[in-house]
């Protein structure tokens, strides 16, 4: 696995923090976050029983936050209130500010496209360097509003079309469809393959994300491919630990167990690797990122917040990847299709004396690289589950889904 250039990433996050100096404060409850957001942008609420999901059409159909109790429950998504409050800036207002590069609205599940870096990057225009000053998030995943085309009480479907150009000069015409669907308890139980007891409070949803080649030329490996990239920002706690089970085996066959060099080597007190699972802090106090490849992935990742007694699970549709997974490292790459399928990021100070961006932590999944013929479509489905309840029930679920006891998660660090 190709290593990243820590200096470029350090600069990116450092500048973001300095320019976004007002610390974003997440609301204590779902109600407070939704009330705030509705003052600044339209919000689509999906509801089933006590569970609810808040979706923002103007932010690419992004799931901003969710809860298992829409009247008094916690808000699971990290909300960047200062940026949302400012809204979109004019060209004059943008000059010299963060919003030249990205609008960081937050949100617990957002639609992105990759790769970010490398010769096939869509965040760097042709002829630019892999430096923060040249880095820019495409409007289609940053400032463009997606059209709400269908809505029910429990689902919302969005569509959008765009044209992108990568660092090598290849143009892509892309049709985007994204459906957010709230999952009822029975459906969630069947999809996970476990029994969800009546004592559990839960919210679960899936997003069906599709990209279509709407141009008249095939997308080819030698000129660059796109992928669907789904990222979630969650509220951290001092007692939050990410758990990623993986397939054990020889490195020569399966590759390295973990890529932990995105922002410099992750120290041992933040990453613990055992025979078939790894633990990573999600406390929002030290910046770092890890990733695992499709050969190692079991199609699932999770986290446990021991303070809130909440077990979080993320799954995705495992599918064949004949063209690998795009590589987002900020450099000309020897292996542009040797990227990760699951990532987790922990926010923190980019340098001594500087505040964190959030803080927040992330769980992310990616589709295979999409070598699409004209009119062909790739689909990436991600499902998110937040479960709260008696320790014995959560322990059983952690064992079944992640292969680990709750006590082992709590005592990992």
C-alpha positions as CSV (number, residue, x, y, z in Angstrom):
1,X,0.0,0.0,0.0
2,X,1.4,3.4,-1.0
3,X,2.0,5.7,1.9
4,X,0.6,9.3,1.9
5,X,2.5,12.5,2.3
6,X,1.7,13.6,5.9
7,X,2.9,17.2,5.2
8,X,0.1,17.9,2.6
9,X,-2.6,16.4,4.9
10,X,-1.2,18.3,7.9
11,X,-1.4,21.6,6.0
12,X,-4.9,20.9,4.8
13,X,-6.3,20.2,8.2
14,X,-4.3,22.9,9.8
15,X,-5.6,25.6,7.4
16,X,-9.1,24.3,7.8
17,X,-9.0,24.6,11.5
18,X,-7.4,28.1,11.5
19,X,-9.9,29.5,9.0
20,X,-12.8,27.8,10.7
21,X,-11.8,29.2,14.0
22,X,-15.2,29.2,15.6
23,X,-15.6,25.7,17.1
24,X,-18.7,23.9,15.9
25,X,-20.9,22.9,18.7
26,X,-23.2,19.9,18.2
27,X,-26.6,20.1,19.8
28,X,-27.3,17.9,22.8
29,X,-30.5,16.5,21.2
30,X,-31.9,15.7,17.8
31,X,-34.6,18.4,18.3
32,X,-32.0,21.1,19.0
33,X,-30.0,20.2,15.9
34,X,-33.0,20.0,13.6
35,X,-34.4,23.3,14.9
36,X,-31.1,25.0,14.2
37,X,-30.7,23.6,10.8
38,X,-34.2,24.4,9.7
39,X,-33.4,28.1,10.2
40,X,-30.7,27.9,7.5
41,X,-31.6,25.1,5.0
42,X,-34.5,22.9,4.1
43,X,-34.6,19.6,6.0
44,X,-36.5,16.5,5.0
45,X,-37.5,14.4,8.1
46,X,-37.9,10.7,7.7
47,X,-39.8,9.1,10.6
48,X,-40.9,5.6,11.8
49,X,-42.2,5.3,15.3
50,X,-39.7,7.2,17.6
51,X,-36.8,7.0,15.1
52,X,-36.0,9.8,12.8
53,X,-33.5,10.9,10.2
54,X,-32.8,14.5,9.0
55,X,-31.7,14.9,5.4
56,X,-30.5,18.1,3.7
57,X,-31.3,18.4,-0.1
58,X,-29.1,21.5,-0.5
59,X,-26.1,19.5,0.9
60,X,-26.3,16.7,-1.7
61,X,-29.1,14.7,0.1
62,X,-26.8,14.4,3.1
63,X,-28.0,12.6,6.2
64,X,-27.2,15.4,8.7
65,X,-28.2,13.4,11.9
66,X,-30.5,10.7,13.3
67,X,-32.0,9.6,16.5
68,X,-33.9,6.7,18.1
69,X,-36.1,9.2,20.0
70,X,-37.2,12.2,17.9
71,X,-38.7,14.0,20.9
72,X,-35.9,13.8,23.4
73,X,-33.1,11.6,22.0
74,X,-29.5,12.3,21.2
75,X,-28.3,13.6,17.9
76,X,-25.7,11.2,16.4
77,X,-24.4,13.4,13.6
78,X,-21.8,16.1,14.1
79,X,-23.2,19.4,12.9
80,X,-20.8,22.3,12.0
81,X,-23.1,25.1,13.1
82,X,-20.7,28.1,12.2
83,X,-20.5,27.0,8.6
84,X,-24.2,26.2,8.2
85,X,-25.0,29.6,9.8
86,X,-22.8,31.4,7.4
87,X,-24.4,29.7,4.4
88,X,-22.9,29.9,0.9
89,X,-20.7,32.8,0.2
90,X,-20.5,35.0,-2.8
91,X,-17.3,35.0,-4.9
92,X,-16.2,38.2,-3.2
93,X,-16.8,36.8,0.2
94,X,-15.0,33.6,-0.6
95,X,-11.7,35.3,-1.5
96,X,-9.0,34.1,0.9
97,X,-11.3,32.0,3.0
98,X,-11.8,28.3,3.6
99,X,-14.9,28.1,1.4
100,X,-12.6,28.4,-1.6
101,X,-11.8,24.8,-0.9
102,X,-14.7,23.1,0.9
103,X,-17.8,23.8,2.9
104,X,-17.6,21.6,5.9
105,X,-21.3,21.3,7.0
106,X,-20.8,18.1,8.9
107,X,-23.4,15.4,8.8
108,X,-23.4,11.8,9.7
109,X,-23.5,10.3,6.2
110,X,-22.6,12.2,3.0
111,X,-22.1,11.3,-0.6
112,X,-18.7,11.9,-2.1
113,X,-16.8,10.7,-5.1
114,X,-13.2,9.6,-5.3
115,X,-10.3,9.6,-5.9
116,X,-9.2,12.6,-4.0
117,X,-5.5,12.6,-4.9
118,X,-3.2,11.0,-7.5
119,X,-2.9,11.3,-11.2
120,X,-6.7,10.5,-11.5
121,X,-7.7,12.9,-8.7
122,X,-10.9,14.9,-9.1
123,X,-9.9,17.3,-6.3
124,X,-6.9,18.6,-8.3
125,X,-7.2,20.2,-11.7
126,X,-4.8,19.3,-14.6
127,X,-1.4,21.0,-14.1
128,X,-1.8,21.7,-10.4
129,X,0.4,20.4,-7.6
130,X,-0.8,18.1,-4.7
131,X,-0.8,21.0,-2.3
132,X,-3.6,22.5,-0.2
133,X,-3.6,25.7,-2.3
134,X,-4.6,23.7,-5.4
135,X,-7.0,21.4,-3.6
136,X,-10.7,22.0,-4.3
137,X,-13.8,19.9,-3.6
138,X,-15.9,19.5,-6.7
139,X,-19.2,21.4,-6.6
140,X,-21.2,18.3,-7.2
141,X,-20.2,17.0,-3.7
142,X,-19.8,20.4,-2.0
143,X,-22.2,23.2,-3.0
144,X,-24.6,21.7,-5.5
145,X,-28.2,21.1,-4.3
146,X,-29.7,17.7,-5.3
147,X,-33.2,17.6,-6.6
148,X,-35.7,15.8,-4.4
149,X,-37.7,13.6,-6.9
150,X,-39.6,11.2,-4.6
151,X,-40.6,11.3,-0.9
152,X,-42.5,9.1,1.5
153,X,-42.7,9.1,5.3
154,X,-39.6,6.9,5.5
155,X,-37.7,7.6,2.3
156,X,-36.4,10.3,0.0
157,X,-34.8,10.1,-3.4
158,X,-32.5,12.7,-4.9
159,X,-30.9,13.1,-8.3
160,X,-28.2,15.3,-9.9
161,X,-26.0,15.5,-13.0
162,X,-22.6,16.9,-13.3
163,X,-19.4,16.9,-15.3
164,X,-16.0,16.3,-13.7
165,X,-12.4,16.5,-15.0
166,X,-9.6,14.7,-13.3
167,X,-5.9,15.6,-12.8
168,X,-5.0,13.8,-16.1
169,X,-7.6,15.8,-18.1
170,X,-10.2,13.0,-18.5
171,X,-13.8,14.3,-18.5
172,X,-16.7,12.5,-16.9
173,X,-20.4,13.1,-17.4
174,X,-22.0,11.6,-14.4
175,X,-25.6,11.0,-13.4
176,X,-26.1,10.7,-9.6
177,X,-29.0,9.1,-7.7
178,X,-29.2,8.8,-4.0
179,X,-32.1,7.3,-1.9
180,X,-32.2,7.6,1.8
181,X,-34.5,5.0,3.5
182,X,-35.3,4.6,7.2
183,X,-35.2,1.0,8.2
184,X,-37.9,-0.5,10.5
185,X,-36.8,-2.9,13.2
186,X,-37.8,-6.1,11.4
187,X,-36.0,-5.0,8.2
188,X,-32.9,-4.0,10.2
189,X,-32.9,-7.4,12.1
190,X,-33.1,-9.3,8.8
191,X,-30.4,-7.3,7.1
192,X,-28.0,-7.7,10.0
193,X,-29.0,-11.4,10.5
194,X,-29.5,-10.9,14.3
195,X,-32.4,-10.6,16.7
196,X,-33.0,-7.1,17.9
197,X,-34.7,-7.4,21.3
198,X,-37.6,-5.2,22.4
199,X,-35.4,-3.6,25.0
200,X,-33.3,-2.0,22.4
201,X,-33.8,1.6,21.1
202,X,-32.6,2.0,17.6
203,X,-32.5,4.1,14.5
204,X,-31.3,2.5,11.2
205,X,-31.2,3.7,7.7
206,X,-29.7,2.8,4.3
207,X,-28.5,4.9,1.4
208,X,-28.6,3.6,-2.1
209,X,-26.0,5.5,-4.1
210,X,-25.7,5.3,-7.9
211,X,-23.5,6.8,-10.5
212,X,-24.1,6.5,-14.2
213,X,-21.9,7.2,-17.1
214,X,-24.0,9.7,-19.1
215,X,-21.4,10.4,-21.6
216,X,-20.6,8.7,-24.9
217,X,-17.2,7.3,-24.0
218,X,-16.3,4.4,-21.6
219,X,-14.5,5.1,-18.4
220,X,-11.1,3.3,-18.6
221,X,-8.4,2.4,-16.1
222,X,-5.6,4.0,-18.0
223,X,-7.3,7.5,-18.0
224,X,-8.9,7.2,-14.6
225,X,-12.0,5.8,-12.9
226,X,-14.4,7.2,-10.3
227,X,-15.8,5.6,-7.1
228,X,-18.6,6.3,-4.7
229,X,-17.3,7.3,-1.3
230,X,-19.6,7.6,1.7
231,X,-18.4,9.3,4.8
232,X,-20.0,9.9,8.2
233,X,-19.2,12.4,10.9
234,X,-20.2,11.3,14.4
235,X,-20.1,13.0,17.8
236,X,-17.2,11.6,19.8
237,X,-16.9,10.8,23.5
238,X,-13.9,10.0,25.7
239,X,-15.2,6.5,25.8
240,X,-15.8,5.9,22.1
241,X,-13.8,3.1,20.4
242,X,-14.0,2.0,16.7
243,X,-13.9,-1.7,16.0
244,X,-13.1,-3.1,12.6
245,X,-13.1,-6.9,12.2
246,X,-10.8,-8.2,9.4
247,X,-9.8,-11.5,7.7
248,X,-6.6,-12.8,9.2
249,X,-4.0,-14.3,6.9
250,X,-0.6,-13.9,5.2
251,X,0.4,-10.4,4.1
252,X,1.7,-11.7,0.8
253,X,-1.8,-13.0,0.0
254,X,-4.1,-10.4,1.6
255,X,-1.8,-7.4,1.8
256,X,-1.1,-5.3,5.0
257,X,-3.7,-5.6,7.7
258,X,-4.1,-1.8,8.1
259,X,-2.9,1.4,6.5
260,X,-2.3,3.7,9.4
261,X,-0.1,6.3,7.8
262,X,-2.6,8.8,6.3
263,X,-1.6,11.5,8.8
264,X,1.6,10.0,10.1
265,X,1.9,6.7,12.0
266,X,-1.0,6.2,14.5
267,X,0.5,5.6,18.0
268,X,-0.1,2.3,19.9
269,X,-2.4,4.1,22.4
270,X,-4.8,4.9,19.6
271,X,-4.6,1.8,17.5
272,X,-4.6,-1.8,18.7
273,X,-4.5,-4.7,16.2
274,X,-5.4,-8.2,17.3
275,X,-5.7,-11.5,15.4
276,X,-9.0,-10.7,13.6
277,X,-10.0,-7.2,14.8
278,X,-8.6,-3.8,15.4
279,X,-9.5,-1.1,17.8
280,X,-9.2,2.6,17.1
281,X,-10.0,5.5,19.4
282,X,-12.9,7.7,18.3
283,X,-12.6,10.3,21.1
284,X,-11.9,13.4,18.9
285,X,-8.6,14.2,20.7
286,X,-5.9,13.1,18.3
287,X,-6.0,13.3,14.6
288,X,-5.4,10.0,12.7
289,X,-6.9,7.8,10.1
290,X,-6.8,4.0,9.3
291,X,-8.0,1.9,6.4
292,X,-8.3,-1.7,5.3
293,X,-8.5,-3.2,1.9
294,X,-11.3,-5.3,0.3
295,X,-9.2,-8.5,0.7
296,X,-9.2,-7.9,4.5
297,X,-12.7,-6.5,4.9
298,X,-15.6,-8.4,6.4
299,X,-18.1,-5.8,5.0
300,X,-18.7,-4.3,8.5
301,X,-17.3,-1.8,10.9
302,X,-18.6,-0.4,14.2
303,X,-18.0,1.7,17.3
304,X,-19.1,1.6,20.9
305,X,-19.8,4.7,23.0
306,X,-19.5,3.4,26.5
307,X,-20.6,6.7,28.0
308,X,-23.9,6.8,26.0
309,X,-24.2,2.9,25.9
310,X,-24.6,3.1,22.1
311,X,-23.4,0.5,19.6
312,X,-23.0,1.8,16.1
313,X,-22.8,-0.5,13.1
314,X,-22.0,0.4,9.4
315,X,-22.2,-2.2,6.6
316,X,-22.0,-2.0,2.8
317,X,-22.8,-4.1,-0.2
318,X,-19.8,-6.2,-0.8
319,X,-19.3,-6.7,-4.6
320,X,-16.7,-7.8,-7.1
321,X,-14.0,-5.3,-7.8
322,X,-12.2,-6.3,-11.0
323,X,-10.7,-2.8,-11.2
324,X,-9.8,-2.5,-7.6
325,X,-10.5,0.5,-5.4
326,X,-9.3,4.1,-6.2
327,X,-6.3,5.4,-4.3
328,X,-6.7,8.9,-2.8
329,X,-3.1,9.6,-1.7
330,X,-1.9,13.1,-2.6
331,X,0.9,12.0,-4.9
332,X,1.6,10.5,-8.3
333,X,0.8,6.8,-7.6
334,X,2.4,3.6,-8.6
335,X,-0.8,1.8,-7.6
336,X,-3.8,4.0,-8.4
337,X,-6.3,1.2,-7.8
338,X,-4.9,-0.2,-4.5
339,X,-7.1,1.9,-2.2
340,X,-9.1,1.0,0.9
341,X,-12.7,0.0,1.2
342,X,-13.2,0.9,4.9
343,X,-11.7,3.9,6.6
344,X,-12.0,5.5,10.1
345,X,-10.9,8.9,11.0
346,X,-10.4,10.5,14.5
347,X,-10.3,14.3,14.6
348,X,-7.9,16.3,16.8
349,X,-5.5,19.2,16.9
350,X,-3.4,19.5,13.7
351,X,-0.6,20.9,15.7
352,X,0.2,22.0,19.3
353,X,-2.0,24.9,20.4
354,X,-4.5,24.6,17.5
355,X,-8.1,23.4,18.1
356,X,-9.6,20.4,16.4
357,X,-11.9,20.9,13.5
358,X,-14.9,19.3,15.3
359,X,-14.2,17.3,17.1
360,X,-15.8,14.3,15.5
361,X,-14.8,10.8,14.3
362,X,-15.7,9.1,11.0
363,X,-16.6,5.7,9.6
364,X,-16.3,5.5,5.8
365,X,-16.9,3.0,3.0
366,X,-16.1,3.1,-0.7
367,X,-17.4,1.3,-3.9
368,X,-15.1,-0.4,-6.3
369,X,-13.5,1.7,-9.1
370,X,-16.3,2.2,-11.7
371,X,-15.2,1.2,-15.2
372,X,-18.5,2.0,-16.8
373,X,-19.7,1.9,-20.4
374,X,-22.0,4.6,-21.6
375,X,-25.4,4.4,-19.7
376,X,-23.9,1.8,-17.3
377,X,-24.5,2.3,-13.6
378,X,-22.6,1.3,-10.4
379,X,-24.4,1.1,-7.0
380,X,-23.0,1.4,-3.5
381,X,-25.3,0.7,-0.6
382,X,-24.4,1.7,3.0
383,X,-26.4,0.9,6.1
384,X,-26.0,2.6,9.4
385,X,-27.4,1.3,12.7
386,X,-27.4,3.1,16.1
387,X,-28.4,0.7,19.0
388,X,-28.9,1.6,22.6
389,X,-30.1,-0.6,25.5
390,X,-29.2,-3.1,28.1
391,X,-25.6,-4.1,28.3
392,X,-26.3,-7.8,27.9
393,X,-28.2,-7.3,24.6
394,X,-25.6,-5.0,23.2
395,X,-22.9,-7.4,24.2
396,X,-24.6,-10.2,22.3
397,X,-24.9,-8.0,19.2
398,X,-21.2,-6.9,19.5
399,X,-20.2,-10.6,19.6
400,X,-22.4,-11.6,16.7
401,X,-21.6,-8.7,14.4
402,X,-18.0,-7.6,15.4
403,X,-16.7,-10.7,17.1
404,X,-15.8,-9.0,20.3
405,X,-17.2,-8.5,23.9
406,X,-18.2,-5.1,25.0
407,X,-15.8,-5.3,27.9
408,X,-13.0,-5.9,25.4
409,X,-14.0,-2.8,23.5
410,X,-14.1,-0.7,26.7
411,X,-10.8,-2.0,27.9
412,X,-9.0,-1.8,24.6
413,X,-7.1,1.4,25.6
